[in-house]
Amino acid sequence: MNKFSTTALVISLLCSYNTLAEGINKEVVGSGIPASKANKSLHDQLPQSIRESGVITIATDAHYPPCQSFASDNKTIVGYEPDLWNAISQKLGISYKVDSIAFDGLIPGVQSSRYDIASECISDNLEREKKVNFVVDAYATGAVYTLQENKTITSDPKSVCGMTVGIQQGFDFTKVVNDVMTPHCVAAGLPKITVNEYPSGEAVLLALYSGRVDFVLNNLAAVESIKAVAPRPIRIETNPLLPKYYNGMVVGKDNMALAKVLLAALQEVKADGSYAKIMAKWSISPLAIEEPGINLAASKPLPDPKP
């Protein structure tokens, strides 16, 4: 993983719209992608509070590579989403400030106006759209992660029946297990799947490595990052009952103006080729979205697998 340039990050956090427009930040930090010139028209569409401060505040949970994670200095946050934040902020002529907090605090943090945005590969769904708006920037799908020594689990969805799965609290995977995977088992006369939830991605994986769960459900995009640091060999299996999702940046329900300008900036990042380069850098090009949008779970729903 490349690190953010510390000097560039400090500059980015301190610079105003004018200095950014003059090109002080010479690249999309850490991505190797040349910086883009700020679009004054987009900048002028930002909410007044962000225009005045020159900073957009972001909440994340930096423990979910390749979406975002801490670099080896345990301070710098890297990942495909940080690269997107940086590219988008350059288009808007602002900088950003990010805090890493617990995943289940991300949406409440936006609802309370503590943060302008929450972003941590958060999946867009109809229930969440009742509370917040989503600026959809990628697809996501899950995979079954298990220890390499476990030969019982296969791509057959029945192979996980009667087993225990580890899932991070707040993730949609719990609903998938309870509403789709377990009913599939029961319909076949097999025992249900037991769900154990944990507060962080690290805790979920530790449960797998220690044998407290038989498998975990995680983002397919994370496989290379997880394999690289796993203390025990792991393998993945696809599962036809795991749905495809939209991932996106979360914005307050009453802040559609910000959602629209973020989408416009994202569309420019996509049009100039930076988006494709970022997705390729993090080896997730198959999850690139053709047409970003707002609240696509409602306006352009993806088909759900059935039990």
C-alpha positions as CSV (number, residue, x, y, z in Angstrom):
1,M,0.0,0.0,0.0
2,N,1.2,3.5,-0.8
3,K,1.1,6.0,2.1
4,F,-0.3,9.4,1.9
5,S,2.4,12.0,1.6
6,T,2.5,13.6,5.1
7,T,3.6,17.0,3.8
8,A,0.9,17.0,1.1
9,L,-1.8,16.0,3.7
10,V,-0.8,18.8,6.0
11,I,-0.9,21.3,3.1
12,S,-4.3,19.9,2.0
13,L,-5.8,20.4,5.5
14,L,-4.5,24.0,5.7
15,C,-5.1,25.3,2.3
16,S,-8.1,27.4,1.2
17,Y,-9.9,27.2,-2.0
18,N,-7.6,29.7,-3.7
19,T,-4.4,27.9,-2.8
20,L,-5.8,24.6,-3.9
21,A,-6.8,26.1,-7.2
22,E,-3.3,27.4,-7.6
23,G,-2.1,23.8,-7.6
24,I,-0.1,23.5,-4.3
25,N,-1.3,19.9,-3.9
26,K,0.4,18.2,-6.9
27,E,-1.3,14.8,-6.8
28,V,-4.2,12.9,-5.5
29,V,-2.4,12.1,-2.3
30,G,-0.8,8.7,-2.2
31,S,-2.4,7.6,-5.4
32,G,0.2,8.7,-7.9
33,I,-2.5,10.3,-9.9
34,P,-1.9,14.0,-10.9
35,A,-4.0,16.6,-9.2
36,S,-6.9,18.1,-11.0
37,K,-7.8,21.8,-11.0
38,A,-10.6,22.9,-8.8
39,N,-13.9,23.7,-10.4
40,K,-15.1,27.1,-9.1
41,S,-18.6,26.4,-10.2
42,L,-18.8,23.3,-8.1
43,H,-17.1,25.0,-5.2
44,D,-19.8,27.7,-5.3
45,Q,-22.5,25.1,-5.0
46,L,-21.2,23.8,-1.7
47,P,-23.1,24.6,1.5
48,Q,-22.0,27.9,3.0
49,S,-20.5,26.4,6.1
50,I,-18.1,24.2,4.0
51,R,-17.3,27.1,1.7
52,E,-16.4,29.3,4.6
53,S,-14.3,26.7,6.4
54,G,-12.7,25.2,3.3
55,V,-13.0,21.8,4.9
56,I,-15.4,18.9,4.7
57,T,-15.5,16.5,7.7
58,I,-15.6,12.8,7.1
59,A,-16.3,9.9,9.5
60,T,-15.0,6.5,8.7
61,D,-14.0,3.2,10.4
62,A,-10.4,2.7,9.1
63,H,-10.3,-1.0,9.6
64,Y,-11.7,-2.3,6.4
65,P,-9.2,-2.6,3.6
66,P,-9.2,-1.9,0.7
67,C,-11.9,0.6,1.5
68,Q,-9.8,2.2,4.1
69,S,-7.3,1.2,6.8
70,F,-4.4,2.6,8.7
71,A,-1.0,2.6,7.1
72,S,2.1,1.2,8.9
73,D,2.4,4.5,10.8
74,N,-1.0,3.8,12.5
75,K,-2.0,7.4,11.7
76,T,-2.4,7.7,7.9
77,I,-5.6,6.4,6.4
78,V,-5.2,4.8,3.0
79,G,-7.6,3.0,0.7
80,Y,-9.6,3.5,-2.4
81,E,-12.2,5.7,-0.6
82,P,-9.5,8.1,0.8
83,D,-8.2,8.4,-2.8
84,L,-11.7,9.2,-3.9
85,W,-12.2,11.7,-1.1
86,N,-9.0,13.4,-2.1
87,A,-9.9,13.5,-5.8
88,I,-13.4,14.8,-5.1
89,S,-12.1,17.5,-2.6
90,Q,-9.7,18.7,-5.3
91,K,-12.5,19.1,-7.7
92,L,-14.4,21.1,-5.1
93,G,-11.4,23.3,-4.1
94,I,-11.5,22.2,-0.5
95,S,-9.7,19.9,1.9
96,Y,-11.0,17.3,4.2
97,K,-10.6,16.2,7.8
98,V,-11.3,12.5,8.7
99,D,-12.0,10.8,12.0
100,S,-12.0,7.0,12.5
101,I,-14.8,5.9,14.8
102,A,-16.8,2.7,15.3
103,F,-18.8,1.6,12.3
104,D,-22.2,1.8,14.1
105,G,-21.5,5.5,14.9
106,L,-21.0,6.5,11.3
107,I,-24.6,7.2,10.2
108,P,-25.6,8.7,13.6
109,G,-22.6,11.0,13.3
110,V,-24.0,12.4,10.1
111,Q,-27.5,12.6,11.4
112,S,-26.3,14.7,14.4
113,S,-24.4,17.0,12.0
114,R,-21.1,16.1,13.7
115,Y,-19.8,15.1,10.3
116,D,-20.7,16.2,6.8
117,I,-20.1,12.7,5.3
118,A,-19.6,9.2,6.5
119,S,-17.8,6.8,4.2
120,E,-16.6,3.2,4.9
121,C,-17.9,1.1,2.0
122,I,-21.4,1.6,3.5
123,S,-24.0,-0.1,1.5
124,D,-27.0,1.8,0.2
125,N,-30.3,0.2,1.2
126,L,-33.9,1.3,1.6
127,E,-33.9,1.3,5.4
128,R,-30.8,3.5,5.5
129,E,-32.2,5.9,2.8
130,K,-35.0,6.7,5.3
131,K,-32.4,8.3,7.5
132,V,-29.7,9.6,5.2
133,N,-28.8,10.1,1.5
134,F,-26.3,8.0,-0.4
135,V,-23.9,9.2,-3.1
136,V,-23.2,5.9,-4.7
137,D,-19.6,5.5,-5.9
138,A,-19.0,1.7,-6.4
139,Y,-20.5,-1.7,-6.3
140,A,-19.8,-4.3,-3.6
141,T,-20.4,-8.0,-3.1
142,G,-19.5,-10.4,-0.4
143,A,-17.6,-13.7,-0.1
144,V,-17.3,-16.5,2.3
145,Y,-14.0,-16.5,4.1
146,T,-12.8,-19.6,5.9
147,L,-9.6,-21.3,7.0
148,Q,-7.8,-23.0,4.2
149,E,-7.9,-26.3,6.2
150,N,-11.7,-26.2,6.2
151,K,-12.7,-28.4,3.3
152,T,-16.3,-28.6,4.2
153,I,-17.3,-25.2,2.9
154,T,-17.8,-24.9,-0.8
155,S,-19.6,-22.6,-3.2
156,D,-22.8,-24.7,-2.5
157,P,-24.9,-22.5,-0.2
158,K,-26.0,-25.6,1.7
159,S,-22.4,-26.3,2.8
160,V,-22.6,-23.6,5.5
161,C,-25.8,-24.8,7.0
162,G,-25.5,-25.6,10.7
163,M,-22.2,-23.6,10.9
164,T,-21.4,-20.4,12.8
165,V,-20.6,-17.2,10.9
166,G,-18.8,-14.1,12.2
167,I,-20.1,-10.7,11.0
168,Q,-19.2,-7.1,11.9
169,Q,-22.0,-5.3,13.8
170,G,-24.1,-3.1,11.6
171,F,-23.3,-4.9,8.4
172,D,-26.0,-6.0,6.0
173,F,-24.6,-9.5,6.0
174,T,-26.6,-10.3,9.2
175,K,-29.8,-9.7,7.3
176,V,-28.6,-11.8,4.4
177,V,-27.9,-14.7,6.7
178,N,-31.2,-14.4,8.6
179,D,-33.5,-13.7,5.6
180,V,-31.9,-15.6,2.8
181,M,-29.1,-18.1,3.7
182,T,-30.8,-19.7,6.8
183,P,-34.2,-20.0,5.1
184,H,-32.4,-21.8,2.2
185,C,-31.0,-24.3,4.8
186,V,-34.3,-24.8,6.6
187,A,-36.1,-25.4,3.3
188,A,-33.6,-28.1,2.5
189,G,-34.2,-29.7,6.0
190,L,-30.8,-28.6,7.2
191,P,-29.9,-26.7,10.5
192,K,-29.8,-22.9,10.5
193,I,-26.7,-20.8,10.5
194,T,-25.7,-19.2,13.8
195,V,-24.7,-15.5,13.7
196,N,-22.0,-14.1,16.0
197,E,-21.6,-10.3,15.7
198,Y,-18.4,-8.5,16.6
199,P,-17.7,-4.7,17.0
200,S,-14.9,-4.5,14.4
201,G,-13.5,-6.1,11.3
202,E,-10.4,-7.2,13.2
203,A,-12.5,-8.9,15.9
204,V,-14.4,-10.8,13.2
205,L,-11.3,-12.1,11.6
206,L,-9.7,-13.0,15.0
207,A,-12.8,-15.1,15.7
208,L,-12.1,-17.0,12.4
209,Y,-8.4,-17.5,13.1
210,S,-9.1,-18.7,16.7
211,G,-11.8,-21.1,15.6
212,R,-14.7,-19.4,17.3
213,V,-16.6,-19.2,14.0
214,D,-16.5,-21.5,11.0
215,F,-16.5,-18.7,8.4
216,V,-17.0,-15.0,8.1
217,L,-18.8,-12.8,5.5
218,N,-16.7,-10.0,4.2
219,N,-16.4,-7.8,1.1
220,L,-14.9,-9.7,-1.8
221,A,-12.7,-6.7,-2.6
222,A,-10.9,-7.2,0.7
223,V,-9.5,-10.6,-0.1
224,E,-6.0,-9.7,-1.1
225,S,-5.5,-7.3,1.8
226,I,-6.8,-9.9,4.3
227,K,-4.7,-12.7,2.9
228,A,-1.6,-10.6,3.1
229,V,-1.8,-10.2,6.9
230,A,-3.7,-13.4,7.9
231,P,-1.8,-15.3,10.6
232,R,-3.3,-18.5,9.3
233,P,-3.9,-19.4,5.6
234,I,-7.4,-18.6,4.5
235,R,-9.4,-19.1,1.3
236,I,-12.7,-17.7,-0.1
237,E,-15.7,-19.2,-1.7
238,T,-18.4,-17.4,-3.7
239,N,-22.0,-18.0,-2.7
240,P,-24.9,-17.4,-5.0
241,L,-27.1,-16.2,-2.1
242,L,-24.8,-13.2,-1.4
243,P,-26.3,-10.1,-3.1
244,K,-24.6,-7.3,-5.0
245,Y,-24.8,-3.9,-3.3
246,Y,-24.3,-0.2,-4.0
247,N,-21.6,1.4,-1.8
248,G,-21.6,5.1,-1.2
249,M,-20.9,8.2,0.8
250,V,-23.5,9.0,3.4
251,V,-24.9,12.6,3.6
252,G,-27.6,14.0,5.9
253,K,-31.2,13.6,4.8
254,D,-31.7,17.3,4.8
255,N,-28.5,18.0,2.9
256,M,-29.4,17.1,-0.6
257,A,-27.4,20.1,-1.9
258,L,-24.2,18.6,-0.6
259,A,-25.1,15.2,-2.1
260,K,-25.7,16.7,-5.5
261,V,-22.4,18.6,-5.5
262,L,-20.5,15.5,-4.4
263,L,-22.1,13.6,-7.2
264,A,-21.1,16.2,-9.7
265,A,-17.5,16.2,-8.5
266,L,-17.5,12.4,-8.6
267,Q,-18.7,12.4,-12.1
268,E,-15.9,14.8,-13.1
269,V,-13.4,12.5,-11.3
270,K,-14.8,9.6,-13.4
271,A,-14.8,11.6,-16.6
272,D,-11.1,12.6,-16.3
273,G,-10.0,9.0,-15.8
274,S,-8.9,9.4,-12.1
275,Y,-11.7,7.1,-10.9
276,A,-10.7,4.2,-13.1
277,K,-7.0,4.6,-12.0
278,I,-8.0,4.6,-8.4
279,M,-10.1,1.4,-8.7
280,A,-7.3,-0.3,-10.7
281,K,-4.7,0.8,-8.1
282,W,-6.6,-1.1,-5.4
283,S,-7.4,-4.1,-7.7
284,I,-11.1,-3.6,-7.5
285,S,-11.9,-2.5,-11.1
286,P,-14.7,-5.1,-11.4
287,L,-16.6,-3.1,-8.7
288,A,-16.4,0.2,-10.6
289,I,-19.8,1.7,-11.2
290,E,-20.8,2.8,-14.6
291,E,-23.2,5.6,-13.6
292,P,-22.8,7.0,-10.0
293,G,-26.0,8.4,-8.6
294,I,-28.0,9.3,-5.5
295,N,-30.1,6.8,-3.5
296,L,-29.8,4.1,-6.2
297,A,-31.2,1.4,-3.9
298,A,-34.6,3.1,-4.4
299,S,-34.3,4.5,-7.9
300,K,-32.3,1.7,-9.6
301,P,-32.6,-1.4,-7.3
302,L,-30.4,-4.4,-7.8
303,P,-32.0,-7.9,-7.8
304,D,-31.8,-9.8,-4.5
305,P,-31.1,-13.5,-4.4
306,K,-34.0,-15.6,-3.1
307,P,-33.8,-18.5,-0.6
